[in-house]
């Protein structure tokens, strides 16, 4: 019996619930992610005459695959979350995991059973969609109170908002190829442009021959590589392969951070590529590029810092500021590069685990899932939602849990992810 059926079925046979419905307070709402980001007035309005919903132990709250129109938060008790194969884990109220919804997508990704008597808060998707939207060009920096006095952030914010920021140039080979393809050139003309950069041509042949493209006959020339991959995919690959040129600095500290960001971007983009390939709903090369460009805004910020006196910042202060500038500044750069809207919006939503922009899985969903998956096994994961609970996961055709309680589809595809890392290593 699912939670929905619970309301319409005679439950006299079941045990009585020892928990009573509690009035919902603004204080409670401010502990829950992401609805705590709503304006106080909206939280107050939502809490008015609102009570929790209670269910006795052993109630089947949600069945995998059932349609869903709300996010559910666990306020009291313990639940067991499992997949169709019986792999499961528990969530207990008042823990870090319980700050996030048990589920929030358009369908229930997993089965959820009440281990004890439980109290739940239901928040409709309409309320979830009322969360502050991502900003658009020019996107202001969302600076938290604790960083308002940060000299570095203040200086960069003024530099950025007054549009004085130096936008990195799209690498020449990528710019020329994109412009030419927009003019509807053929494979032969594209190859002539690519061969102006022998290193890029060689790399493209290497990628075309990697196991990801499943070919028995290896490409021996740039023409064969482009012909196999396709013009649009080649354009996305050339842009992706050339972006490494932007992540450089003579400043040792800045170089150290840029190298780390680039390595992480490569890892995320490879997950994007494989997940898109597995779902067959999103172009893999576009997903690869989408995963790479999320953090491009870090480059002008760090270059700006490198030109300031050394007493303006330390490594710790740079790391604290980066999360608040990466999204808006990355989107700004991609718009300046005339990238399509679907790509330049990605940085604005890449870390918005609860973004929901349609019932079909999209490029943004692929990037969000990949970024969250990339954090598994890191200390950051303690403060992040379970990947199966976010809206993007509910758009996958079928979900099974991996040993790490992530998506089994990505656990099984780890070999392909490693192949992608080798193929796209730059």
C-alpha positions in Angstrom: 0.0 0.0 0.0 1.5 3.3 -1.0 1.1 6.6 0.9 -1.5 7.8 -1.5 -3.6 4.6 -1.1 -3.3 4.9 2.7 -5.7 7.8 2.7 -8.4 5.9 0.9 -8.2 2.5 2.5 -9.7 1.3 5.8 -6.7 1.1 8.1 -8.4 -0.4 11.2 -6.4 -3.6 10.6 -3.1 -1.7 10.9 -1.6 -0.7 14.2 -2.4 2.8 15.6 0.2 5.5 15.1 1.8 6.7 18.3 2.7 10.1 16.7 0.3 12.9 16.4 0.3 15.5 13.6 2.3 18.5 14.6 1.8 22.1 13.4 4.5 23.1 10.9 6.5 26.1 12.0 8.8 28.5 10.1 11.6 27.4 12.3 11.1 23.8 11.1 11.0 24.9 7.5 14.2 26.8 7.9 16.0 23.5 8.7 14.9 21.9 5.4 16.8 22.0 2.1 16.0 23.6 -0.3 12.8 25.2 0.9 14.7 27.2 3.5 15.7 29.4 0.6 12.2 30.7 0.1 11.4 34.2 1.3 10.3 34.4 4.9 6.9 35.7 3.9 6.3 32.6 1.8 7.5 30.3 4.6 5.1 32.0 7.0 2.2 31.7 4.5 3.0 28.0 3.8 3.3 27.2 7.6 -0.1 28.7 8.4 -2.6 26.0 9.5 -0.2 23.4 8.1 0.3 20.0 9.9 2.6 17.1 9.4 1.2 13.8 8.1 1.7 10.7 10.3 1.8 7.0 9.4 2.3 3.8 11.5 5.3 1.5 11.2 5.4 -0.8 8.2 3.3 1.6 6.0 4.5 1.4 2.4 4.9 5.2 1.8 6.0 5.1 -1.8 6.4 2.5 -4.5 9.1 2.8 -7.1 7.8 4.2 -10.4 4.6 5.7 -9.0 3.8 9.2 -10.2 4.5 12.0 -7.7 3.5 15.7 -7.3 5.3 16.6 -4.1 8.6 16.6 -2.1 8.4 14.7 1.2 10.6 15.5 4.2 11.0 13.1 7.2 10.3 15.0 10.5 10.0 12.1 12.9 10.9 8.4 12.9 12.9 6.2 10.5 12.3 4.9 7.0 13.8 2.2 4.9 14.6 3.1 1.2 15.1 0.2 -1.2 15.3 -0.6 -4.9 13.6 -3.5 -6.7 16.5 -5.8 -6.1 16.3 -5.3 -2.3 19.4 -3.1 -1.9 18.4 -0.6 0.9 19.5 2.0 3.4 17.8 3.8 6.3 17.1 7.5 6.9 16.4 8.7 10.4 14.8 12.0 11.3 17.0 14.8 12.7 20.0 13.6 10.8 21.9 15.3 7.9 20.1 13.1 5.4 16.7 14.1 6.7 17.4 17.8 5.9 16.8 16.8 2.2 13.5 15.4 0.7 13.1 11.6 0.7 11.9 12.1 -2.9 11.1 15.1 -5.0 10.8 14.0 -8.7 7.9 13.4 -11.0 7.9 9.8 -10.0 9.2 7.9 -7.0 12.6 6.6 -7.8 12.7 4.0 -5.0 10.5 2.2 -2.5 10.1 3.8 0.9 8.7 2.0 3.9 8.1 3.3 7.4 10.4 1.3 9.8 8.8 3.1 12.8 5.9 5.4 13.2 6.8 8.4 11.1 5.8 12.1 10.6 6.2 13.6 7.1 5.9 17.0 5.6 4.5 17.2 2.1 5.6 20.2 -0.1 3.9 20.4 -3.5 6.0 20.8 -6.7 4.4 24.2 -7.2 6.0 25.4 -3.9 9.3 23.9 -4.9 9.2 25.7 -8.2 8.7 29.0 -6.3 12.3 28.8 -5.1 14.3 31.8 -6.3 15.1 31.3 -10.0 18.6 31.2 -11.3 19.8 34.7 -12.3 20.3 35.7 -15.9 22.8 38.0 -17.7 24.2 40.0 -16.1 23.7 37.6 -13.2 24.4 39.2 -9.8 26.7 37.4 -7.4 24.8 35.9 -4.5 27.1 36.8 -1.6 26.4 35.4 1.8 26.5 37.7 4.9 29.7 36.2 6.2 31.5 37.2 3.0 30.2 40.7 2.6 33.3 42.2 4.1 35.7 40.0 2.0 37.9 42.5 0.1 38.7 40.2 -2.7 35.0 39.4 -3.3 34.0 43.0 -3.1 36.7 44.0 -5.6 35.8 41.3 -8.1 32.1 41.8 -7.7 32.5 45.5 -8.8 34.9 44.5 -11.6 32.3 41.9 -12.9 29.1 43.8 -12.4 30.5 46.9 -14.2 31.3 44.6 -17.1 35.0 45.3 -16.9 35.9 41.7 -16.5 38.2 40.3 -19.1 36.4 37.4 -20.8 38.7 34.6 -21.8 38.9 34.1 -25.5 37.5 30.9 -27.0 40.5 29.0 -28.4 41.2 30.0 -32.0 40.7 26.5 -33.5 37.4 26.1 -31.7 36.2 29.6 -32.8 37.1 29.0 -36.4 35.5 25.6 -36.6 32.3 26.7 -34.9 32.0 29.7 -37.3 32.6 27.5 -40.3 30.1 24.8 -39.2 27.5 27.5 -38.7 28.1 28.4 -42.4 27.2 24.7 -43.2 30.5 23.5 -44.5 31.2 19.9 -45.2 33.6 17.4 -43.6 36.5 18.2 -46.0 36.4 21.9 -45.1 36.1 21.1 -41.4 39.2 18.9 -41.6 41.2 21.6 -43.3 40.6 23.9 -40.3 41.3 21.2 -37.7 44.6 20.2 -39.4 45.8 23.8 -38.8 46.4 22.4 -35.3 48.3 19.1 -35.7 48.0 18.3 -32.0 44.2 18.7 -32.2 44.0 16.6 -35.3 46.0 13.8 -33.7 43.8 14.0 -30.5 40.6 13.8 -32.6 41.9 10.6 -34.3 42.7 9.1 -30.9 39.2 9.9 -29.6 37.5 8.5 -32.7 39.4 5.2 -32.1 38.7 4.8 -28.4 36.4 2.0 -27.2 33.5 4.5 -26.6 32.9 4.7 -30.4 32.7 0.9 -30.8 34.4 0.6 -34.2 36.2 -2.4 -35.7 38.1 -0.3 -38.3 40.4 2.4 -36.8 40.4 5.9 -38.2 43.8 6.6 -39.7 43.2 10.2 -40.9 41.5 13.3 -39.5 38.9 13.0 -42.3 38.0 9.5 -41.3 37.8 10.6 -37.6 35.4 13.6 -38.4 33.4 11.4 -40.8 32.9 8.8 -38.0 32.1 11.3 -35.2 30.0 13.7 -37.3 30.3 17.5 -37.7 28.3 18.6 -34.8 29.9 16.1 -32.4 33.3 17.1 -33.8 32.6 20.8 -33.1 31.7 20.0 -29.4 34.8 17.7 -29.1 37.2 20.4 -30.5 35.8 23.0 -28.1 36.1 20.6 -25.2 39.6 19.5 -26.1 40.8 23.1 -26.6 39.5 24.5 -23.3 42.5 23.3 -21.4 44.4 26.3 -22.9 42.3 28.6 -20.8 43.2 27.0 -17.5 46.7 28.3 -17.1 48.6 30.8 -14.9 52.1 31.8 -14.0 51.1 32.3 -10.3 51.9 29.0 -8.5 48.9 29.1 -6.1 46.5 30.1 -8.9 47.9 27.4 -11.2 47.5 24.8 -8.4 43.8 25.7 -8.0 43.2 25.8 -11.8 44.8 22.4 -12.3 42.5 20.9 -9.6 39.4 22.5 -11.1 40.4 21.3 -14.6 40.9 17.7 -13.4 37.6 17.7 -11.6 35.9 19.2 -14.7 37.3 16.4 -16.8 36.0 13.8 -14.4 32.5 15.3 -14.3 32.4 15.8 -18.1 33.3 12.1 -18.6 30.5 11.0 -16.3 28.2 13.3 -18.3 29.3 11.7 -21.5 28.8 8.1 -20.3 25.4 8.9 -18.6 24.2 10.6 -21.8 25.3 7.6 -23.8 23.6 5.2 -21.4 20.3 7.1 -21.3 20.3 7.7 -25.1 18.2 10.9 -24.5 21.0 13.5 -24.7 23.8 14.0 -27.2 27.0 12.6 -25.4 29.4 15.1 -27.0 27.1 17.9 -25.9 27.0 16.5 -22.4 30.8 16.3 -22.4 31.0 20.0 -23.2 28.2 20.8 -20.7 30.2 19.2 -17.9 33.4 21.0 -18.9 32.0 24.6 -19.0 30.3 24.7 -15.6 33.4 26.1 -13.9 34.8 28.3 -16.7 34.0 31.4 -14.6 36.6 30.4 -12.1 39.3 31.3 -14.6 38.8 35.1 -14.8 38.2 35.3 -11.1 41.5 33.6 -10.3 43.3 35.7 -13.0 41.9 38.8 -11.3 43.2 37.6 -7.9 46.6 36.9 -9.4 47.0 40.6 -10.3 46.2 41.8 -6.8 48.7 42.3 -3.9 49.5 39.1 -2.2 47.9 40.3 1.1 44.5 40.4 -0.6 43.9 36.6 -0.4 45.1 33.2 0.8 44.3 29.8 -0.7 41.5 29.3 1.9 39.8 32.6 1.0 39.9 31.8 -2.7 38.3 28.4 -2.1 35.6 30.0 0.1 34.7 32.5 -2.6 34.7 30.2 -5.7 31.3 28.6 -5.1 29.6 32.0 -5.1 31.1 33.2 -8.4 31.4 30.1 -10.6 27.7 29.9 -11.8 26.9 33.5 -12.7 30.4 34.2 -14.2 30.5 31.0 -16.2 27.1 31.8 -17.7 28.2 35.3 -18.5 31.3 33.9 -20.4 29.3 31.4 -22.3 26.8 34.1 -23.4 29.7 36.2 -24.5 31.0 33.2 -26.5 27.5 33.0 -28.2 26.9 29.5 -26.9 23.2 28.3 -27.2 20.9 28.9 -24.3 20.8 25.3 -23.2 24.6 25.4 -22.6 25.0 28.9 -21.1 22.2 28.1 -18.6 24.0 25.0 -17.3 26.3 26.8 -14.8 23.4 28.6 -13.2 21.7 25.3 -12.4 24.6 22.8 -12.2 24.6 22.7 -8.4 20.8 23.3 -8.0 19.9 19.7 -7.0 16.2 20.5 -7.1 16.0 22.2 -10.5 13.1 20.8 -12.5 12.5 22.2 -16.0 10.4 19.6 -17.7 9.5 15.9 -17.4 12.0 14.6 -19.9 15.6 14.2 -19.0 17.6 17.2 -20.3 21.2 18.2 -20.7 21.0 20.2 -17.4 19.7 17.0 -15.6 22.6 15.0 -16.9 25.1 17.6 -15.6 23.4 17.8 -12.2 23.3 14.0 -11.8 27.0 13.8 -12.9 28.2 16.6 -10.5 26.4 15.0 -7.6 27.7 11.5 -8.4 31.2 12.9 -8.6 31.1 13.9 -5.0 30.4 10.3 -3.7 33.1 9.2 -1.4 34.2 12.8 -0.5 33.5 14.7 2.7 31.1 17.0 0.8 28.6 14.2 0.5 27.7 14.4 4.2 25.9 17.7 3.4 24.3 16.7 0.1 21.1 14.9 -0.8 20.9 11.2 -1.9 21.2 11.2 -5.7 18.1 9.1 -6.1 16.0 11.7 -4.2 16.4 14.6 -6.6 14.1 15.4 -9.5 16.6 14.6 -12.2 16.9 11.0 -11.1 13.2 10.5 -11.4 13.4 11.1 -15.1 15.7 8.1 -15.7 13.8 5.0 -17.1 14.9 2.7 -14.3 16.8 3.1 -11.1 18.8 0.6 -9.0 21.1 1.4 -6.1 24.8 0.9 -6.4 26.9 -0.4 -3.4 27.5 3.3 -2.6 23.7 4.1 -2.7 24.3 6.0 -6.0 22.9 5.1 -9.4 23.7 1.6 -10.4 23.8 2.7 -14.1 26.9 4.8 -13.3 28.5 2.2 -10.9 28.3 -0.4 -13.8 29.6 2.1 -16.2 32.8 2.9 -14.3 34.9 1.2 -16.9 33.4 3.4 -19.6 34.0 6.5 -17.4 37.7 5.5 -17.0 37.9 4.9 -20.8 36.4 8.4 -21.3 39.0 9.9 -19.0 41.8 8.3 -20.9 40.3 9.3 -24.3 39.6 12.9 -23.3 42.7 13.4 -21.2 44.2 16.7 -22.3 
